[in-house]
Amino acid sequence: MPLIIIIAALIPLRYFEVWKFADMSWWWVIGAMGAAFIWFEFIEKMLGLDKKKAHDVDEARRKARVAASFEKKRK
């Protein structure tokens, strides 16, 4: 996610030629976009980070369901 924020900041800074970004090449922006693409399409899947987020949501839902079930049995 920080990579996306950096890209979102670099594009207007380079386009409007702010400060030292006026001399920066557009290839740096394109390179950052390429790095983000490779990260989100390949590396994140290889490391299992995309499934981990979904697993955490399912685990929280399961714990809430179990807690609600035990609460009903107590009453």
C-alpha positions in Angstrom: 0.0 0.0 0.0 2.8 2.5 0.7 4.0 1.9 -2.9 0.6 3.1 -4.2 0.7 6.2 -2.0 4.2 7.0 -3.4 3.0 6.6 -7.0 -0.1 8.7 -6.3 2.2 11.5 -4.9 4.9 11.2 -7.6 2.5 11.6 -10.6 1.2 15.1 -9.7 4.6 16.2 -8.3 6.2 15.3 -11.6 3.4 16.6 -13.8 3.3 20.0 -12.2 7.2 20.1 -12.0 7.3 20.7 -8.2 10.8 21.3 -6.7 13.3 18.6 -7.5 10.7 16.4 -9.1 10.8 18.7 -12.2 14.2 17.2 -13.1 13.1 13.6 -12.4 12.5 11.3 -15.3 9.1 9.9 -16.0 10.8 6.5 -16.0 11.0 6.6 -12.2 7.2 6.9 -12.0 6.7 4.1 -14.6 9.2 2.0 -12.7 7.3 2.4 -9.5 4.1 1.5 -11.3 5.8 -1.6 -12.7 7.1 -2.6 -9.2 3.6 -2.2 -7.8 2.1 -4.4 -10.6 4.7 -7.1 -10.0 4.2 -6.9 -6.2 0.4 -7.2 -6.3 0.1 -9.7 -9.2 3.0 -12.1 -8.4 4.9 -11.6 -5.1 1.9 -11.1 -2.9 0.3 -14.3 -4.2 3.6 -16.3 -3.9 3.9 -15.2 -0.2 0.2 -16.0 0.4 -0.6 -12.5 1.7 -3.8 -12.3 -0.4 -5.2 -15.4 1.2 -4.0 -14.4 4.7 -6.3 -11.4 4.7 -9.3 -13.4 3.6 -8.4 -16.1 6.2 -8.3 -13.4 9.0 -11.8 -12.2 8.1 -13.1 -15.8 8.1 -11.5 -16.5 11.4 -13.0 -13.4 13.0 -16.5 -14.3 11.6 -16.1 -17.9 13.0 -15.1 -16.6 16.5 -18.1 -14.3 16.5 -20.4 -17.1 15.6 -19.0 -19.4 18.3 -19.3 -16.7 20.9 -22.9 -16.0 19.9 -23.7 -19.7 20.1 -22.3 -20.1 23.6 -24.1 -17.0 24.7 -27.5 -18.5 23.5 -26.8 -21.7 25.4 -26.2 -19.8 28.7 -29.6 -18.2 28.6 
